[in-house]
Amino acid sequence: MTSRRVARPPKSRRIPTSEEYPIEDQDTDEERGPLRRCAVTRARLPRETMVRFVISPDRIVTPDLSARLPGRGIWLSARRDVLETAQTRGVFARAARGQVVIPPDLAHVVEIGLERRMMDVLGLARRAGQIVCGFAKVRELVVGGRAALVIQAADGSPDERMRVLSGARDLPVAVVPTALELGAAFGRDHVVHAAMLHGELARRFRVENERFAGLSGRMDPNSADKSAGRCEQAGT
């Protein structure tokens, strides 16, 4: 008597979960080279102009403003509306391929961190002798054509901001929130005007200023490329 073999249903293939293969262990070609793709707009931009986020081991969305933390990053354009979209439309969870925790104060943490980086560059420039402050000294650099950019406090006098740039309306201008914060970079109570010499520090400051402006939502994201007249409108 022959035995009849009963056909068994094929085994279903178990799909690995995101917890077994977390985002930190993955890598893609987009993590290499000078450009990154924004997870919201899908635009490819220079990495230094964007903001990188990583997912911590306990699945918390964490800003990586220096872009040095290990693992694959989630890159966003340096704009407040882009960050808000990523928070409200599940962009972080999709990029991380699993549930994540978004801190309720994430936007504030990013803003404070970018402002700190911006002011740190000013401190480096001051110690290197690459920056001056005060109306007279700034005007001297501007008139002599030695200024790479002018930095002005948003709460300063609009008329004085116009006068310091008289005759140099095409000179790049960067805006910082207050004279108190600008003064802290020089060890003073307050500073309204500053100017940086040409060099790498000036370039770095412009990048950090634009990232801060875009993420804070306080100023035009391209304030460092505006002329004096436009700067007046952005800074008031």
C-alpha positions as CSV (number, residue, x, y, z in Angstrom):
1,M,0.0,0.0,0.0
2,T,1.5,3.3,-1.1
3,S,1.3,6.3,1.3
4,R,-0.1,9.5,0.0
5,R,2.0,12.6,0.5
6,V,0.0,15.6,1.7
7,A,1.1,18.8,0.0
8,R,2.0,21.5,2.5
9,P,1.4,25.2,1.8
10,P,4.6,27.0,1.0
11,K,6.2,28.9,3.8
12,S,5.6,32.6,3.7
13,R,8.7,34.7,3.7
14,R,8.9,36.9,6.7
15,I,9.7,40.5,5.9
16,P,12.3,42.0,8.3
17,T,11.1,44.9,10.4
18,S,12.7,48.3,10.5
19,E,13.7,47.6,14.1
20,E,15.8,44.7,12.9
21,Y,17.4,46.7,10.2
22,P,17.4,50.3,11.6
23,I,18.2,53.3,9.4
24,E,21.6,53.7,11.2
25,D,22.8,50.5,9.5
26,Q,21.8,51.5,6.0
27,D,23.6,53.5,3.4
28,T,22.8,54.8,-0.1
29,D,24.6,56.6,-2.8
30,E,22.9,59.8,-1.8
31,E,25.0,59.8,1.4
32,R,28.1,60.3,-0.7
33,G,29.2,63.3,-2.7
34,P,28.5,67.0,-2.3
35,L,24.7,66.9,-2.9
36,R,21.9,65.5,-0.8
37,R,18.2,65.0,-1.7
38,C,15.6,66.8,0.5
39,A,13.2,64.2,2.0
40,V,10.3,66.7,1.5
41,T,10.9,68.7,-1.7
42,R,13.1,66.0,-3.4
43,A,15.5,68.7,-4.5
44,R,19.2,67.9,-4.6
45,L,21.2,70.7,-2.9
46,P,24.7,71.2,-1.5
47,R,24.9,69.3,1.8
48,E,26.3,72.3,3.8
49,T,23.2,74.4,3.0
50,M,20.8,71.7,4.4
51,V,20.0,70.3,7.8
52,R,20.7,66.6,8.6
53,F,18.7,64.5,11.0
54,V,19.4,61.0,12.3
55,I,17.3,58.4,14.2
56,S,18.8,57.7,17.6
57,P,18.9,54.0,18.9
58,D,15.7,54.7,20.9
59,R,14.1,56.0,17.6
60,I,14.1,59.7,18.4
61,V,14.5,62.2,15.6
62,T,17.7,64.0,16.4
63,P,19.2,67.1,14.5
64,D,22.8,66.6,13.4
65,L,23.8,70.2,12.5
66,S,27.4,69.4,12.0
67,A,26.5,66.3,9.8
68,R,29.0,64.1,11.7
69,L,26.9,61.6,13.6
70,P,27.2,58.0,12.3
71,G,24.6,56.4,10.1
72,R,22.4,57.4,7.2
73,G,20.9,60.8,7.6
74,I,17.6,62.3,6.7
75,W,18.2,65.6,4.9
76,L,15.9,68.6,4.7
77,S,16.1,71.9,3.0
78,A,16.9,74.7,5.5
79,R,13.4,76.1,5.6
80,R,10.9,76.3,8.4
81,D,8.0,75.1,6.2
82,V,9.9,72.1,5.0
83,L,10.6,71.0,8.6
84,E,7.0,71.5,9.6
85,T,5.9,69.4,6.6
86,A,8.3,66.6,7.6
87,Q,6.9,66.7,11.2
88,T,3.2,66.6,10.2
89,R,3.2,64.3,7.2
90,G,5.2,61.3,8.4
91,V,8.3,62.1,6.4
92,F,10.7,61.0,9.2
93,A,8.8,57.8,9.8
94,R,8.9,56.9,6.1
95,A,12.5,57.7,5.7
96,A,13.3,55.7,8.8
97,R,11.0,52.8,7.7
98,G,9.4,52.6,11.1
99,Q,7.9,54.5,13.9
100,V,9.9,57.4,15.3
101,V,9.5,59.9,18.1
102,I,9.5,63.5,17.1
103,P,10.3,65.8,20.0
104,P,7.6,68.5,20.4
105,D,10.3,71.2,20.5
106,L,12.3,69.9,17.5
107,A,12.0,73.2,15.5
108,H,13.2,75.2,18.6
109,V,16.1,72.9,19.2
110,V,17.2,73.3,15.5
111,E,16.9,77.0,15.6
112,I,18.9,77.4,18.8
113,G,21.6,75.1,17.5
114,L,21.9,76.9,14.2
115,E,22.1,80.3,16.0
116,R,24.8,78.9,18.3
117,R,26.8,77.7,15.3
118,M,26.4,81.1,13.6
119,M,27.7,82.9,16.6
120,D,30.6,80.4,17.0
121,V,31.9,81.4,13.6
122,L,31.8,85.0,14.7
123,G,33.9,84.1,17.7
124,L,36.4,82.4,15.5
125,A,36.6,85.4,13.2
126,R,37.1,87.7,16.1
127,R,40.0,85.7,17.5
128,A,41.5,85.4,14.0
129,G,41.3,89.2,13.4
130,Q,38.9,88.7,10.5
131,I,36.1,90.8,11.7
132,V,35.5,94.3,13.1
133,C,32.5,96.0,14.8
134,G,31.2,99.5,15.2
135,F,29.9,102.0,12.7
136,A,33.3,103.7,12.0
137,K,35.4,100.5,11.6
138,V,32.7,98.9,9.4
139,R,32.5,101.9,7.2
140,E,36.3,101.9,6.8
141,L,36.2,98.3,5.5
142,V,33.2,99.0,3.3
143,V,34.7,102.1,1.7
144,G,38.0,100.4,1.2
145,G,36.5,97.5,-0.5
146,R,37.9,95.0,2.0
147,A,34.6,93.8,3.5
148,A,33.3,90.4,2.3
149,L,30.0,91.0,4.0
150,V,28.3,93.2,6.5
151,I,26.5,91.8,9.6
152,Q,23.7,93.8,11.1
153,A,21.4,93.4,14.1
154,A,17.8,93.2,13.1
155,D,16.8,95.5,16.0
156,G,19.2,98.3,15.0
157,S,18.2,101.6,13.4
158,P,17.0,101.1,9.8
159,D,18.4,104.5,8.8
160,E,21.8,103.6,10.3
161,R,21.8,100.3,8.5
162,M,21.3,102.2,5.2
163,R,24.1,104.7,6.0
164,V,26.7,102.0,6.8
165,L,26.2,100.6,3.4
166,S,26.1,103.8,1.5
167,G,27.8,103.4,-1.8
168,A,28.1,99.6,-1.5
169,R,24.5,98.5,-2.1
170,D,25.7,95.2,-3.7
171,L,27.7,94.1,-0.7
172,P,26.2,90.9,0.9
173,V,24.4,91.6,4.2
174,A,23.7,89.0,6.9
175,V,21.1,89.8,9.6
176,V,21.3,88.4,13.2
177,P,18.3,88.7,15.6
178,T,19.5,91.2,18.2
179,A,22.3,93.7,19.0
180,L,22.7,91.9,22.3
181,E,23.5,88.6,20.6
182,L,25.9,90.2,18.2
183,G,27.6,92.0,21.0
184,A,28.1,88.8,22.9
185,A,30.4,87.6,20.1
186,F,32.7,90.6,20.8
187,G,32.4,90.5,24.6
188,R,30.3,93.7,24.5
189,D,26.9,94.7,25.8
190,H,25.6,95.2,22.2
191,V,26.8,95.6,18.7
192,V,24.7,96.7,15.7
193,H,27.2,96.6,12.9
194,A,30.1,94.2,12.0
195,A,32.0,93.4,8.9
196,M,34.1,90.4,7.9
197,L,37.1,90.2,5.7
198,H,37.3,87.9,2.7
199,G,38.1,84.3,3.5
200,E,36.8,80.9,4.6
201,L,35.2,82.2,7.8
202,A,33.1,84.8,5.9
203,R,31.9,82.0,3.6
204,R,31.1,79.7,6.6
205,F,29.2,82.5,8.3
206,R,27.1,83.2,5.3
207,V,26.1,79.5,5.1
208,E,25.2,79.3,8.7
209,N,23.3,82.6,8.6
210,E,21.2,81.4,5.7
211,R,20.4,78.1,7.4
212,F,19.4,79.9,10.6
213,A,17.3,82.5,8.7
214,G,15.5,79.7,6.8
215,L,14.8,77.5,9.8
216,S,14.0,80.3,12.2
217,G,11.4,81.8,9.9
218,R,12.5,85.3,11.1
219,M,14.3,86.5,8.1
220,D,14.5,85.8,4.4
221,P,16.5,82.5,3.8
222,N,18.8,84.3,1.4
223,S,19.4,87.4,3.5
224,A,23.2,87.2,3.1
225,D,22.7,87.7,-0.6
226,K,20.4,90.8,-0.3
227,S,21.3,94.3,-1.0
228,A,21.0,97.0,1.7
229,G,17.5,98.0,0.8
230,R,16.2,94.5,0.9
231,C,18.1,93.8,4.1
232,E,16.2,96.7,5.7
233,Q,12.9,95.0,4.8
234,A,14.0,91.6,6.0
235,G,15.5,92.8,9.3
236,T,12.5,94.9,10.5
